[in-house]
Amino acid sequence: MEEENNLISLYGLEFPSRAVSAQVAETDVVRFLVGTQTLKLANNQVHLVELNDETSAINTKVYQHGDGEIWSLVASPSDAQLMATCYNTVSADGACVMRSALWRLPDCPDNCPPLQQVCTFDTDGHGENIKVTCFNPLDGKQAATVVDNKFLVWDLGEDSAQLSSVGTLQAKGNPKLTTGKWNPQHSGLQFATASDTSVRGWDLRAGNKQTWVIENAHSQLVRDLDFNPNRQYYVGTCGDDGCSKFWDVRRPTEPVIVRSDHSHWVWCLRYNHFHDQLVVTASSDCVVLLTSVASIASEPLDDESKVRLDDGVLATYDQHEDSVYCVEWSSADPWCFASLSYDGRLLLNRVPKQHKYSILI
């Protein structure tokens, strides 16, 4: 264990990778799911990576995802064995196509067993460029798929996904959606999407009606967004302009915080699930940054006896040697997070002790 740079452990995959998810429904053990992206479609895998908290050793189980290369992987919030992937595959007529499916980890002692496909998400007729299928964080029986200029909302059964509604972005130039995210506030009835340089919120109770929009949130493509889990109306965004921005959607014309700490595209931004002062970002500059946004956190600021974090970069994690596409907080340990670079290097890091104690004390 390396205390100085806060690296807990490193795990290397055989193939390139750009999809990682905490096993969200597992809250007792630090576990992450990692999907591979090799052009040899039948060789793709999902790795279940578990951290031994006492020894910092890594235990793994590998599953076959032979349907194709994984571009997105999201774990269910209610069932630790379920996940959704979006993947590139070859159709019966030889065409390269994107698909999305729901999978279950098999309870099998064999080495590298195949994932059990629960169902596919039928996006035919809605578009071709599938970006992500993500679960409602408050209702594991509901999911949404982002495809072209639409998001499709599904009701999940035991072995099926029934399409319940469709939201469509109708804008000049027909921009495609780049990603989507459920809002954990508002009873899980709001979905947000990014397209080109803008971000929009949609009310699922009102026929997927647009409720707010942040026009020109970034000067270049918006890559990711994440809602503050503890404070309503606040959302973070990041993009190809190298910036991370934080917004109050009630006043969407100006960000409340702008950070320009990365030197290249910022691919991923994640709020800490418990301590929303903390945000991690991942970039193709090969660096992961832990940043404080304490000035807009949910914790009251009326206790003057408590030491406050200043806004700004708290720690830099530069152990990656390739573009870092994903970073995710553990659902079991609020001070631990995983980052994944394209070369298949998964790093498990921690929040430095001095910052942890300044939050807790």
N, C-alpha and C positions, 0 to 999 in steps of 0.2 A: 504494500500500500504506500502510495506517495503522498505525503501530507503537504509538501511544499507547493505543488502545482495542483493539488486537489483532484488528481486523476485517481479514480478508484480501480478501474480495470479497462482492458482493451480486448476486443474480440475481432478477429479477421475472417471475412467470408471469402470463399473461393471466387465468386463472381461479382461483377459490378452491382451496386445497389443504390437505390434512391428512395426507399419507402420504409419507414419505421413507425411503430405505434406502441405506446405503453399498453400492456394488457389491463385495460381500464377497470374491468370488473374484479380484478385481483388486487385487493387492498392490503394484504398481509405480507406479500413477497414482492420484491422488485423484479418485474419481468417485462421484457420488451419483445415485440414481434418484428422481424426484419424480412423484407421481400427482396429477391434478387432480380437482376435484369440482364440476362444473357440472351444473345440472339439464337442460341440453341434452345428453342422454346421449351422442349421437353425436359430440359435440365434445370429449369427454374425451381426455386425452393422458398419455403418460409422457415426461418429459424426462430425458435423460441429460446430466448436468452434469459437466464435466471441468475441473479446475483446472490451469492452467499454473504449475508451482511456481516458475519463474524470474521470470515477469512478473506473476503473480497474476491474469492474464486468465482469463476463463471461456469455454470452448467448449461448445456444446450441440448435441444432436441430438434431434429431437422425433419421437415415434411416436404413431400413432393407437391409442387404447383406446376404440373406439366402442361397446363393449358396455355402458358405463355409468360412473357416478361412483365413483371409487376411494376406499374407506374405509381400506384397508390395503394395503401393498405391502412385500414381503419378498424380498430377492435370495438366490439360491442360494449356498451356501458353496463349491461345487465347480465351477460353470459360470458364468462371468461373463455369459453371454448369457441366463440363465434367471431368471425371477422368478415369484412367485405374487401375485395380487391378490384382494382381496375387494371386491365392487362391487355397487352398487344398479342394478337394471335393470328393464325392463318385460317381463313374460311374454307369451306368445302371446294369452292371454285378457285382457290389459290390466292385470293386477295388478302392483303394485310388489313386487319380490322381491330377496333377496340371493343372490348367486352367488359362487363362487370358482373360479379357473382358473389353470393354469400356462401361461406365455407365454415366447416366445423373441424376442429382439431380432433382426430380420432384417438380413442383410448386404446392404444396399441403398443405393445412392447417391442415390435419389430423396428429395425433400423430404417429410417427414411420412409415411413408409410405415406401413401397419398392422402392429401386433404380430402375430406368428404364434402362434396358439393351439395349444399342445401337447396339452392335454387339460383337461377340467373335473373338478372334485372333486364327485362325486355325493353330495350331502347329503340328498337326498329321503328322507323318512321319519325323519330324525334331528333335524329342527328347522328353524327359519326364520331366526333371528337370528345370522348368521355374523359373527364378530368378527375372526378372523385365521387365515391359513394360514401356518405357519412351518416352516422346514427344520430338521432335526436338524443342529446345527453340526458334528458329527463324521461325518455321513453324508449327503451331498447327495441320496442316493436314497431318503430317508425324510422325510416331512413330517407335520404334524398340523394339523387344522382344529378350531377352537373354535366350537361352534354350540349355542345354548341351554344345556342343562345337561350337554353331552357334549364330549369331544374325540375326534376320529376320526384314527387313525394310518394313513398310507398308505405303500405301497411304490411307488416311482416307476419306471416303465419308460421306454422311448424315446418312447412316445406315449400312455401310459396311467397311471392312478393306481388301484392295487388296494387296497381297504380291508383292512387286516390285523387291526385290533383297535379296540375302542370302550371308552372310559372314561366312566362315568356318575356324576355327583354326585347322590346321593340324600340330601337334607337337608330339614329342616322348612321349609315355605313354598316349596319347589321354586325356589330361587334360580338365576338364570341366571349363566353364566360371563361375566366381562367381558374376560378376556384369558388368554393362555397363553404359556409359555416353556419351551424345552428347557433342561435343566441340562447345561452343557458338561463337568461332572465326571461321575463314575459311568459312564464310557464312553458317555455320551449315552443312557442307558437310564432316565432319570427326566424326567418332564414335570411342570410346575407350572401351576396355574390359580388365578385370582382370582375370587371370587364375593361380591358384596355387600361385606362388611367383612373377609372371611377369605381366607386363602391356603392352598393344599394342594399337597403333593407326591405323585406317583403313580409307582409302580414298574412299568415296562413288562415286566419279566421275570417278574412275579408276577401276570399277568392284570390289569394296570392297577389294582393294589391301592393304596389310600391308605397312605402311609408316614409322613407327618407333616402336621400342620395348625397354622396360626397363627390361632386364633380371635380375632375382633375386633382384627385387625392395625391397623385404622384406625377412627376413630369414624364415618366416612362411607365412601362407596364407594371401593374400591381400583381405581385406574385402570391401574397398570402395575407390573411387577416385573422385576428383572434379577438374575442370579446373578453373584457374584464369579467371574471367569474363572480366577483363579489360586489361590483358597483354597476348599477344600471347606466345605460347610455354611452358607456366608454368602450371604444374599440381601437385596437392597434392594427396598423397596416405596414407593409414593406414592399419594396419593388426594385426595379432595375436601375433606378436613380441612386441606389446605394443608401437610401434613407429608411428609417423607421419613424412612423408618425403615429400620434395618439390623438384621438378625436372624441369630442362630445357630440353625438349625432343630433342633439337638439340645436347645435350651432355649427353646422357642417362647413361653413365657409372658410374657417381657419383652424388648423390643428392646435391643440393645447400644448403639445411637446413635439419637437422635431429633433431627431438624432441623425447625424451623418458620420457615424463612426466606422463604417465598413468602407473598403476601397473598391468594391465591385457589387454586383447584384446581391440583394438580400432575398433569399429564397423562402425563409421560414421565420415566423415570429410566434412565440408562445408565452402567455401569461402563466405564472405559477398558480396552481389550482387553489392554494391556501393563502399565500402571501402575495397579494397582487402588487406589492412594491417591486417585485422581481419579474424581469422579462428576459428571456434568452432569444438570441437571433443567430441564424446560420447563413453563411454567405459563400459565394464562389471565390472569395478571397482566401479560402481555406481556414477561416477563423470563426469561432463561436464566441459571442460576447454575452456576458451577464450584465444587465443594465438595471439601474434603479429608476423607477418612475414614482418615487414616494410622494411627490407633491400632488399626485392625482389618485393616490391609493384610497381604499375604502376605510382604512383605519382612522379614527378621529385624531385630530392634531391638537387637542386641547390639553394634553398631558405634557406640560413643559419639562417635567422631570425626566422624561424618557429621551434618550439620544436618538435623533432621527437620521436616517440615511439621506444623503444629498443625492439629487438627481445626477445621473451620469454613469459611465462604465465602471463597474465594480471589479470585474475580472475578465481577463482575456485567455481563451483556451486555443492554443495554436499547435496542438499536436497532430492535426490532420495534414495530409500532404496532397489533397485533392479537393475539389469543390464540395462544400458541405451543403447537402440539399435538405436535410431534415434535422430537427432537434425536438425532443419531447421530454416533458417532466414525468417522473415516475408517479404512479397513482398510489403507491405504498409508502414512499419516502419523499416528503416535500422538499428535501434538500438535495435530491439526486436527479440528474437528467442524463439522457443519452443523445449523442449526436452521431450522424451517419454521413460519411463522405462516399463519393462515387466509386472509389477504389475498394469498397467493401469493408472499410475500417469503421467499426462501431466503438465509440468511446463512452464510458460511463464516468461522469464527473460529479463533483459536489459543489455546493455553495461554500465559499471560504468561511471558516469558523467565525472570524470577526464580524462578518456581515450577518451571519445566522444569529449570533448573540445580540447584536444591536437591534434585531427585530424581536427577539424573544424576551430580552430583559426589560 
